Amino acid sequence: MAIRFYKDQDKNDVKRFKCAWRRWEKEAQSIIRDAPSVQVTDDIEILVAKSGDGEIVGVAVFRVFPDHSCEIYSLGVLIKYRNQHVGTRLKKAVMVEAESRFTGCRITSTVHRRNDRMNKINANLQAVVEPIPGDAEYLLTLVEARLIK
């Protein structure tokens, strides 16, 4: 599996990317599918994970800010590739990219409480997890990029 930045030739595959089968996954899938359209105007960046045969099997949508922070807006993996560490590799790739720009970059993401796979990835990355005030469904996660070195 190779991870690289999105290219224009990926547009159709990303716009059709299917990673949702649970209710809370549908929003993440929508963000991924819309990302090629907002990428240029909103400084959004996209990483894609490709299988050996060239299929896009994972996508991360994020933005690195000048205040040494990074937000992952969405991270999704094709259902048939779950439990193969694609999500972990994508999150670490975002962390490496953010850290390469700003030492000590802090990466945040919002994760549904029931998203066991992403919550496990965040726990393995020593993320600080906090409830979002007024939102019983989602958690705010914070991980420091330097922790992956």
C-alpha positions, 0 to 999 in steps of 0.5 A: 500500500502506498500513501500519497497526495491526491492528484486530479486523476483521483477525482472520480474515485474519490467522489465515489469513495464508499466507506460508510455503512453506519449512520455516523460514517455517512457524514465522513463519507460525504466530506471525502466525496466533496473534498475534491470540489473544495480543496483549492478554495479552502486549503484542504489537503487530501491523502489517498492510500492505494493498494498494489493494483492502484485502487484507492482504499483509504482517504484522509481530508485535512488542513494544516494551519499556521498556528501549528495545528492540524484538523483531520476533517475526515478519514475513511477506509474501504470496508473490505480493507478495514482491520488492515491498518490503513486508517492508522497509516493514513492518520500517521501520514497526516501527522508526519506531514503536519510535523514536517511543516510545524514542529510540535503540531497538534492534530485534532479530529472529531470522532463518533463515540461508537467509531470503535476502529478510529477510537482504537487508532487514537488510543494507540496514538496516545490521543487525548480524548474529550467529550464535546460540550453539548454534543453527546455523540462526538468526541474531540481527539488531540494528538501531538505529531511528535509522538510518532517519532 
